[in-house]
């Protein structure tokens, strides 16, 4: 038999499909053969019963077998099952053994009728089955009639309960399949989301790695500038001074010793920068004292007096904040030595309520802040902004003031 399998109940299970496509015809042929054998002496009855069997077979062929697409149309299937029940009723009333065809009636009912039509169809087949079972029992008395009604009722109740159980199980299966389908879709979406998250994670890791490399390059550039570049500048200055004092042994020796000291100090600071260590001055003293030490060394080399002042209540800062302030002071002093031509410098470290400020002032020739600047000024600003701080520069002929402010709320 060709055609699409109905989506209703038994027909969805491949093992039950022959029950509605083959079994009814086999059963009808067997019952027709038995009818011929049982009614051999009554040719008229045999002909009538065989004609009725042929009509039933034609009805099944036309309504079910030849039009498989009709099986998906509930209204057509209700008419089909009703026709089967009417022809079954006529056959059972003529010959009780046609009650065995109720098997096919139940198969059709459960296979093609939707709920609640399935319940009505099953009840109708059960009435015919009970009638077939009580065919030879007289129904002339109240007891006999009651017995007939009781047998029919037992058939109807039993098959209706079975129909409800099958329907309820079928509904649960549908819901379970729907839930499994939804779960599968959710899993598919979850897998897609996980794959997308993994890809995003990889991109973020790559970006973080690139950002880390860039930050490290910038850190090394600042450290090299603040150690090697400044040290080499100081060494060159001292060596030039020694050359000018060649005819003065004491002065020559003093400048050479200063250059040698700068070289050792610069080498030590360079090594510490490579290992991302704190400046040496901060290892042995607090920030205010370290600033005073740096200023004293600078003043001794440059011959320019420096006044270092600390205001407010000193309190611990993060290592990054202390290093940034010390490096800013070193760079500012180096710029004073190279460009300002000043004869007086002041360094003030101020501990305020929510921030710490470092001010470096000189009375030199000044410069135009808006005209750009070297890497030193850029490094100062980068150090401050990396710690959520700010850098301000004020300069004019007669002096320059550099002020850096860092928050202390996250650094204390």
Protein Blocks (a to p, Z undefined) as FASTA:
>chain_A
ZZjddfehjlmpmklmmmmmmmmmmmmmmmmmmmmmmmmmmmmlmmmmmmmmmmmmmmmm
mmmmmmmmlmmmmklmmmmmmmmmmmmmmmmmmomklmmmmmmmmmmmmmmmccfklmmm
mmmmmmmmmmmmmmmpcckbmklmmmmmmmmmmmmmmmmmmmmmmmmmmmmmmmmmmmmm
mmmmmmmmmmmmmmmmmmmmmmmmmmmmmmmmmmmmmmmmmmmmmmmmmmmmmmmmmmmm
mmmmmmmmklmmmmmmmmmmmmmmmmmmmmmmmnopacfklmmpcfklmmmmmmmmmmmm
nopacddddedjdddddfklmmmmmmmmmmmmmmmmmmnopabdcddddddfkbccdddd
dfbebpafknopafklmmmmmmmmmnopacdddddehiacddddddfklmZZ
